[in-house]
Amino acid sequence: MRFILRWQLYGLLVASLGLLVLFGTTSYPDLVGRLRRANYALTTSSIKLPCSPARYAALRVGLAVVAAGAGLALVGGVGRQPPARRPRGRAAWWAPLAGLSGPERVLAGSLLLAAAGVRLWYAWDYALNIDEIASYDYWVLLGPAHTASSYLLPNNHVLANLLAGAVHGLLPAAPPVVALRLVPTLLGLALLPWGYALLLRYVGFLPATVGWGLFCLSPLMVFYTVAGRGYCLLLAALLAGLAASLALLRPQGLRRFARQRAWAAFSLSAVVGLYAVPTHLYVLLGLGLALLIGFSRGRGRARRLKLLHLAVITAGIGLTAMVLYAPIGAVSGWNMLVANPYVRPMPGNTFWTGLGPFYLLGTASELLGQRAISAALFVAIASATPLVLRWGKLPEPARRLGWLLYGQLVLWLPLLLVQRAYVPARALLAVLLALLVLGGLAGQVVMNKLRAAWRPARRVAPGAGLVALALLLGAYGSYRLHRERPIMRWQAQRQQDYDRAYDWLRAHRWRRVWVLESAKAVALCWQHRVLSAGQPLLPLAVVEGDQQRLITPTGPAEYEVWLVAPPGAQPAVFQTAEVAILPVSTRPTPAPAAQSPPR
C-alpha cells in the first residue's frame, strides 16, 4: 500500500508540475491570441470559450496547490518504505521468442518483418487524412500550451499532439508527415515483437501467431498505429494494461517487487491511455472489472488488501487524469470535452434505428472487411468463448488471458447502449485484438480435440501445420491490403484534385470563397497548404447547415465550393472529379413566400 500511495503522489506531482511550468510561462493574452488564431476563419460562427483571466489564474493556483501538496507529502515520508529487491534470474520479455523452434522462428520473423514493412509503407505513402491535418494545423503549430488547453474539436488527442509538437520543434524543417507520424511509427514497430512475445507467453504459438498476425495485417490497425493520432498510444496502453493485469491475477501471487511493478505499469498505462484518447475508458472498465472479480475470489485479509489497492489505484488514476485535463476544463470548458459528438447521447429514435444496419454492420466491416461475415464471426466467437475457456482444457495462463480479452470483446457493447453514442471503429482496436486472439484459442482447442479423437490427425507433420498457417496469414494480408490499395489511390487522386483547385484559386482574384459544409474537408486541406507554405490565409467561409441561403454576395469575384456540382447549377469555373467551384449569383435571393397563420 505504501508503494501505491507514493506512486500515485509521483504521478500527481509530475502531471501538475509539468502543466504549471507550461502555463506559468504562457501569459493569458498569448494563450487567447493562439485560441483566436486556431479558428482560421473556417466557420461563420465564432466559438465562445469560458476562458477569462480569473479562470486562468485559478488554473495556475490549482496546479500549484496540487504540486505543492504532492511534493510535501513525498518529502514528509508518506508511503516511504525500504526498496524492494529486484529478483535475480528474472526471465526477459523476449524469452518466449527465444524458445521457439527453428521453423517457428522463421515464420514468426517473416510475419513481424512483413508487418513492419507494411507499416513503413503506410506511414510514408498513405496521404494525411483530415483528422491528421486538423491536428497539425489546429494544435501542433500553435504550441504545447494551446494543445494542452484547447478542445475546439474532438481531434485533439492531447498526448499525441504534444509529442508531434515536440518533433516539430526538434525538426522544424521536416514535412508535417514526419512530425505527425514519426513517434507512432517508431512506437508501433517496437510493439510488434513485444506484443507478440506477450501473447506467446500466455497462449502459445498457434493462437498468438494467428491472433497477432491477423491483427497486425488488418488495414485499420496498420493505419492507426502509424497515423498522427493517439491510437498507437492506446494500443501500447492496452498491451501494458493486459500484461499488468495478468501478473496481478496470478493465483500463486507475486513477490513484492513484481507486484509493485505490476501496479505501477497498470496505473501508468491507464493514465497514458486516457490522456491519449479518452475512449481508453472502455479498456479500463474491462480490466478493472476483471481485477475486481479476480480479487473478490480471495479470502480474508489478502482479499481486502487487494481490493483496497485496486480502489486506491482507481482513485489515483482518476485524480491524475483530471489534473491533466484541468487546462481544457478551465480554458475550453468541460462541456467541450464530455459533450463532443463522439460521446454525446443521440436521440433515442435515431440511435436505435441505425444501430444494427448502419452502425454494427458498418463497424464490423471496418474492423474485418466483410459486413455479414464479420458480424457473424463476432457473434460466433462471443458465444463460443465461455465454452472454450471453461471446458477446452486450456492451461491456466491461457484461460486467464482469455477471460481478460473476453471482457474487452463484449463489455463495450452494453456500455455503448447505455451511453447511446456510436463509438468509432478506430477506437475499438482492443475489440479487434480480442476477437482474433480468442478465435486463435478456439482453433487451438478444436485442433486438440481433433488430434485426440481422430488418429490420422496425429500423423500430420508439424511442418505442414506451419505451412498452412503461413498460407492463411499470407492470404488474409494479401486480400485485405489488395482491397485497401484502391482506397489509397482514390485518396491520392482526391488530394491532387484539392491541390489543383487550390492552385486555381491562388492564380485568380476573389473576394470571398464560400465553402459548403459538405466540402469542409477541402477548406481544411487548402488551409493546410497555406500554413505549410507560410502564405496568407485564403478568404474562406464555411457555410453550415441551413445557412446556405444566407450567402449574400457583395461582388462578382465570389465563389461557392461544392464537392459535386448541384443539378441545374450555372457552369462551374473550375471542376475536377472531386471539386466544383461555381460563381455566386449576384442576383438578389427571392424572399420566402409568406405563410398564412394556422387557423
Secondary structure, 3 states (H helix, E strand, C coil): CHHHHHHHHHHHHHHHHHHHHHHHCCCHHHHHHHHHHCCCCCCCCCCCCCCCHHHHHHHHHHHHHHHHHHHHHHHCCCCCCCCCCCCCCCCCCCHHHHCCCHHHHHHHHHHHHHHHHHHHHHHHHCCCCHHHHHHHHHCHHHCHHHHHHCCCCCCCCHHHHHHHHHHHHHCCCCCHHHHHHHHHHHHHHHHHHHHHHHHHHHHCHHHHHHHHHHHHCCHHHHHHCCCCCCHHHHHHHHHHHHHHHHHHCCCCCCCHHHHHHHHHHHHHHHHHHHHHCHHHHHHHHHHHHHHHHHHHCCCHHHHHHHHHHHHHHHHHHHHHHHHHHHHHHHHCCHHHHHCCCCCCCCCHHHHHHHHHHHHHHHHHHHHHCCHHHHHHHHHHHHHHHHHHHHHCCCCHHHHHHHHHHHHHHHCHHHHHHHHCCCCCHHHHHHHHHHHHHHHHHHHHHHHHHHHHHCHHHHCCCHHHHHHHHHHHHHHHHHHHHHHHHHHHHHHHHHHHHHHHHHHHHHHCCCCEEEEEHHHHHHHHHHHHHHHHHCCCCCCEEEECHHHHHHCCCCCCCEEEEECCCCCCCCCCCEECCCCEEEECCCCCCCCCCCCCCCC
